[in-house]
Amino acid sequence: MTDSVTVVRTFDAPQDLVYSMFVTPEYFATWFGTDQVDVPMDTFEMDVRVGGQWRAVMHLPDGTLKHWVGSFLELDPPHRVVFDLTDEPDNPDRAPVTVTLRPVDGGTELTLVQQTPGWPAEGRAALEHGYNAFLDSMGRLLDRLPA
């Protein structure tokens, strides 16, 4: 059984700009919300430091609210960000996510790995689908920003 989900994406953007997607509140709220979900900035908090917390409320199209919480576990600009997250704020069990960035010809390669010990295959597939939607949204945001 696989104990993680890995998504690799290459962006036509410099490494420091891709890194900023994870540590700049306005950017994070935009890609994390995707194009179908709203994450209002008045519901978003981010303390960018190791041990710092972040919070966001997703407003889903059907009116459902998802309350996300997480923390930064490692910050190594512009190479690596490790954070955890959950949409069950009262649950202390948070899944760690490691994002590694490296420059490549024409941009930056992003490798995202989330640990999923004990998750069923359907759960991992849904998670991978979700991260791909997030990264699609991130790509569109990066395309709109000056490099």
Secondary structure, DSSP 8 states (H G I E B T S, - for coil): ---EEEEEEEESS-HHHHHHHHH-HHHHHHHHHTTTSB--GGG-EE--STT-EEEEEEE-TTS-EEEEEEEEEEEETTTEEEEEEES-TT----EEEEEEEEEETTEEEEEEEEE-TT--HHHHHHHHHHHHHHHHHHHHHHHHS--
